[in-house]
Amino acid sequence: MSANSPRDQKGLSLSSIASVARLSEAEFATNYRDAMRPVLLRGACAAWTACQRWSPEYLDRVAGSLTVPVKTLTSNGIDVSSWRLAEYVRFIMERPPCGDEVSSSAEQIPYCHDIPLLGLVETLAADCQPFPTSYLSPCYRQHWWRYSQFFMGPAGVITPLHFDTLLTHNFFFQIYGTKTFTIMPPDQANLCGRRGWRWFDVDPEQPDYARFPQYRQATPAKIEVNAGDMLYMPPGTLHHVRSLTASISFNIDWHTEQSVLDALAQASNGMPKEVVYYNAIAALSAIAKVPEQITFPLYQPYLSYVS
């Protein structure tokens, strides 16, 4: 089994991604979570107040004084700098619109992402109702917003091909603007020029077949995620993300009993020790049912972890 292959990969020979209007808890669990299949729920959060209210200017008003980490991808890794959120909003608003061209050599854009903003400003969670807590494992439901990570950036910002470091399930909520996801199943990681634990050197938008001839065998699926949409990705799913417009979104990484066991089984296959630690804390919650007031303070640093 490869270092990021989940136990069961049925249903993951992707050529397209299912798109549905609604799913019951049982349908989601059987047809997507347990079958390890991604799915887009069109308009699943469109009725939220967040989708009517949130914008860069609004977040400036409610959280502009916060200091947040802003990350810039470079050839040497990830540079992290501290910005006031108000300063970053001005950066977004003053940045000229980008063209339609796709360039792998484009300027690296500072990106405010993987921020536990809803945990820092908990009133924002009230804008995200009714939240689909029944899709989550029970240990995440009572305070779901504590486990969320926030993303805001201008048009053109890119997250290169990667998978989520804890090998968690991922719910992604697009609140403002539009993003394009390019998605591949975990068993195609060996086709994509793996670098370290979770990053890949292939650019799905402009693949270099001379450097990565094996990528011709890959079956990437591309899907546009608009404001009000919710995207589910199974553990280990490779994804590349481009913001087509200024964008605001957040996600929740979450484990089931099975997914955390599968993740811990990869501990000796190059998983960073910090990732092993956070997965062990998740196992205490998901399997041992240790109370959240004990586990969350131990897990909380993951929400700002740079990997």
Secondary structure as the mmCIF struct_conf table of DSSP 4:
data_model
#
loop_
_struct_conf.conf_type_id
_struct_conf.id
_struct_conf.beg_label_comp_id
_struct_conf.beg_label_asym_id
_struct_conf.beg_label_seq_id
_struct_conf.end_label_comp_id
_struct_conf.end_label_asym_id
_struct_conf.end_label_seq_id
TURN_TY1_P TURN_TY1_P1 ALA A 3 ASN A 4
BEND BEND1 ARG A 7 ARG A 7
TURN_TY1_P TURN_TY1_P2 LYS A 10 GLY A 11
BEND BEND2 SER A 15 SER A 16
STRN STRN1 ALA A 18 VAL A 20
BEND BEND3 ALA A 21 ALA A 21
HELX_RH_AL_P HELX_RH_AL_P1 GLU A 25 PHE A 28
HELX_RH_PI_P HELX_RH_PI_P1 ALA A 29 ARG A 33
TURN_TY1_P TURN_TY1_P3 ASP A 34 MET A 36
STRN STRN2 VAL A 39 LEU A 41
TURN_TY1_P TURN_TY1_P4 ARG A 42 ALA A 47
BEND BEND4 TRP A 48 TRP A 48
HELX_RH_AL_P HELX_RH_AL_P2 THR A 49 ARG A 53
HELX_RH_AL_P HELX_RH_AL_P3 PRO A 56 ALA A 63
TURN_TY1_P TURN_TY1_P5 GLY A 64 SER A 65
STRN STRN3 THR A 67 THR A 74
TURN_TY1_P TURN_TY1_P6 SER A 75 ASN A 76
STRN STRN4 GLY A 77 ARG A 84
HELX_RH_AL_P HELX_RH_AL_P4 LEU A 85 GLU A 94
BEND BEND5 ARG A 95 ARG A 95
HELX_LH_PP_P HELX_LH_PP_P1 PRO A 96 CYS A 98
BEND BEND6 ASP A 100 ASP A 100
TURN_TY1_P TURN_TY1_P7 SER A 104 SER A 105
BEND BEND7 ALA A 106 ALA A 106
HELX_LH_PP_P HELX_LH_PP_P2 GLU A 107 PRO A 110
STRN STRN5 TYR A 111 TYR A 111
STRN STRN6 CYS A 112 ILE A 115
HELX_RH_AL_P HELX_RH_AL_P5 LEU A 117 LEU A 120
BEND BEND8 VAL A 121 VAL A 121
HELX_RH_3T_P HELX_RH_3T_P1 GLU A 122 ASP A 127
BEND BEND9 CYS A 128 CYS A 128
BEND BEND10 PRO A 130 PRO A 130
HELX_RH_3T_P HELX_RH_3T_P2 THR A 133 TYR A 135
BEND BEND11 LEU A 136 LEU A 136
HELX_RH_3T_P HELX_RH_3T_P3 PRO A 138 TYR A 140
TURN_TY1_P TURN_TY1_P8 ARG A 141 HIS A 143
HELX_RH_3T_P HELX_RH_3T_P4 TRP A 144 TYR A 147
STRN STRN7 SER A 148 GLY A 153
TURN_TY1_P TURN_TY1_P9 ALA A 155 GLY A 156
STRN STRN8 ILE A 158 HIS A 162
TURN_TY1_P TURN_TY1_P10 THR A 165 LEU A 166
STRN STRN9 HIS A 169 TYR A 176
BEND BEND12 GLY A 177 GLY A 177
STRN STRN10 LYS A 179 MET A 184
HELX_RH_3T_P HELX_RH_3T_P5 PRO A 186 LEU A 191
BEND BEND13 CYS A 192 CYS A 192
STRN STRN11 ARG A 194 ARG A 195
TURN_TY1_P TURN_TY1_P11 GLY A 196 ARG A 198
STRN STRN12 TRP A 199 PHE A 200
TURN_TY1_P TURN_TY1_P12 PRO A 204 GLU A 205
BEND BEND14 GLN A 206 GLN A 206
TURN_TY1_P TURN_TY1_P13 TYR A 209 ARG A 211
HELX_RH_3T_P HELX_RH_3T_P6 PRO A 213 GLN A 217
STRN STRN13 ALA A 221 VAL A 225
TURN_TY1_P TURN_TY1_P14 ALA A 227 GLY A 228
STRN STRN14 MET A 230 MET A 233
TURN_TY1_P TURN_TY1_P15 PRO A 235 GLY A 236
STRN STRN15 LEU A 238 SER A 243
BEND BEND15 LEU A 244 ALA A 246
STRN STRN16 SER A 247 TRP A 254
HELX_RH_AL_P HELX_RH_AL_P6 GLU A 257 LEU A 264
TURN_TY1_P TURN_TY1_P16 ALA A 265 GLY A 270
HELX_RH_AL_P HELX_RH_AL_P7 LYS A 273 ALA A 286
TURN_TY1_P TURN_TY1_P17 ILE A 287 ILE A 287
BEND BEND16 ALA A 288 ALA A 288
HELX_RH_AL_P HELX_RH_AL_P8 GLU A 292 TYR A 299
HELX_RH_3T_P HELX_RH_3T_P7 GLN A 300 SER A 304
#
